[in-house]
Amino acid sequence: MTETREQWLSQAAEALASRVLADAELEAPANRRVSCGWPSKAALSRTRRTIGQCWPPEASADGTIEHFVSPVLADPVEVLDTLTHELIHGAVGCEKKHGPAFKRACDKAGLVGKPTANSAGPELWVTLDAIAAELGPYPHAKLDKDVMPKQGTRLIKVECPACGYTVRTTRKWIEVGLPTCPCKTEMEVAGQWRRLRLGSGGG
């Protein structure tokens, strides 16, 4: 029995590469890592939630393909299903996106449906279920994003360099223009946010 999610996922990737991708005449690159983590901003979307993602080797400092499986998934077969999709991205090349080459590879591997949201067909599901049984429980508990408190708009402090008068406003309005103090002096962004903003070229 594996102790961590990453160990389980790494073993899962090995099993899928040798038993699913190989049968589909696909070679999963050896230079890969598999992790449980939020794959993108869309990972928290209600309508078009991203549950997996593959990053190309060019994005990694050591040239490794990075596969991510969302923490919202906890069922082992569903995790394997998603991981199969992502491993195929790595095999055909992330630059192919969900195009014809990716679609053909998914068809051969047993994934059915639209390339952007496919899932295991009946035969592949049987294989994934067998792999899940061999791997044992996925050492992960599903995360529910809806219990996290929503962050309100962050107000940023601006101050007058002449008299010290302070107000708070949003980044949006700071980008439009800094306010003028009642003493007629242009105000400045205060504190760490100002240093970060100026240090990044004002972006």
N, C-alpha and C positions, 0 to 999 in steps of 0.2 A: 504494500500500500504506500502510495506517495504521500509526502508530508506537506508539500506546498503546491499551490496552483501551477506555478511555473514548471515544476518537475512533471506534474500530470500533463500539462499542455505540451511539453517537449516530447514526452513519450507518445502522446497522442499524434503529434506531427510526424514522428518516426513511423508509427503504425499506418497512418494515412498515406504517407509517401510510398511505403513499400507495398501496400495492399489496395489502395484506391487509385492513386495517381499512376503507379506503375502499370496497373491493369489497363489504364486509359492511355498508355504509352506517353506519359508525361514524367519529366524528371524534376523533382523538387530540389532546388539549389540547397547545398549543404550549409552555406553561410547564412543561417537564419536564426532568429530568436523569436520566441512566442511568449507573449505576456497577457495578463488580464489587466485591462485598463480602459479608460474612456478613449475611444478611437478618434473622436473629433467633436466639434461643437454640436454636430447633429446627433451625437450619442444621447442627448437629453431631449431631443425633439419628440413631441407627442404623435405627430403624423408621419414623419419620414425618418424614423430613428435608425441611426447607423449602429449595427451590432458587431461589426468587424471591420478591420482595415489592414491593408498591406502597404508598407512604406518601402520604396525602392532602395537599393544599396547606396545610391548616390546621396541619399538624405542622411546616411549614418556616417559618423566620423571614422568608423573602422570597416566600412563597406559591407555591413550586414543588412540583410532584408529583415525588416521588423514586422511581425504579425501581431495584431491586437484583437482580443476578444472582449466584448463589453462585460462589465460586472453585473449587468442586468440579467445575464444568462447564468443559470445554475444547473439546468438539466444536462447531464453528460452527453446525450445524443444530440441535443440542440447545439451544444458547444462544438461537438465534432462536425456537425453539419456546417456551421459557420466557419470553422477552421478549414474545412475542405475548400470552401469558396475562396478563402484568403490564400491558401497554399497554391491554388490554381493561378491566382494573380501572380504569385512569385514565380511560378513555373513558366508562364507564357510571357511575363514581363509586365510590370505595372503600367508601362507606357501604352500598352494595348487597351487599357481601361476595360470597358464592358463591350468591346467591339466584337467583330466576327470571330477572330482567333480565340478570344476568351469564351465566346458562346460555344464554339465547336468543342473546346476542351471540356467545358462543363457538361455538354451532352454526352461525351465519351465517358466521363467520370460518373454519370448517373444523377446529376443535378438537373432539375426540371423547373420550368417557369422562366420569367424574364431574367436576363443576365444580372440586372441590378438588384433583384430580390428573389433569387431562386432558392430551392431547397431540395433535399434528398428525395429522389423517387423511391418507389417501394423496394426495389432490389438494393439500392445503396443504403436505405434505411436499415435493412436487415444486417448489412455489413457493419454499419456504424453502431448498431445495438450490440453486436458481438464484440467489437473493439471496446465499447464502454464497459461491458461486463468483465473483460480481461483487465482493463486499467483499474477498475474499482471506483469507489465514489470520487466525484470531483470535489476536492477540498476547498469549497467556496460556498458562501451563502449569498444569495441574491441581494443586490443593493436596490433600495427603493428611493429614487431621487426626490419623490414627492414629500418625504418627511423633512427634507432640508429646508430651513427658513429661506425665503426669497430675500435677496439683498436689494435694498432700496438704492435710489440714486445717490452716489457719493458726492457730497458737497466739498468743494475745495476752498481753502482759506486764501483770501487775497487781502493785502494790507497796504496802507499808505506809507511810503518811505519817509514822508515829511512829518506827519502828525501821529502815525500809528493806528489810525482808524482801520477797523477790520470788518469784512463781510464774508459770506460764503456763497459760492455759486457753483454751477456745474461745469464740467470740462467743455461741454458744447458751447457755452457762452464765452468761456475764456478763449476758445479758438476763434470766435467771432471778433472779440476785442475786449480788452481789460476795461473795467469801469473807471470813472473819474471820482476821486474823493470829494466830499463837500468843500474841502479846502482848495479845490481846483488842481490837485496833483494827480497824475496818472498812477493808479494802484499797481501793485506787483503781486505775483503768485508767491505765497509764503511756503517755507519749509521744504521737505524732501521732494514733494511732487515737482516743485520748480526746478530742483537740481536734476531730477531724472528727465524732465521735459527738455531742458536746455541741453543736457548731455546727449540726448538722442536726436538732436537737430530740430527740436520743436515739434516732432511728430507724436 
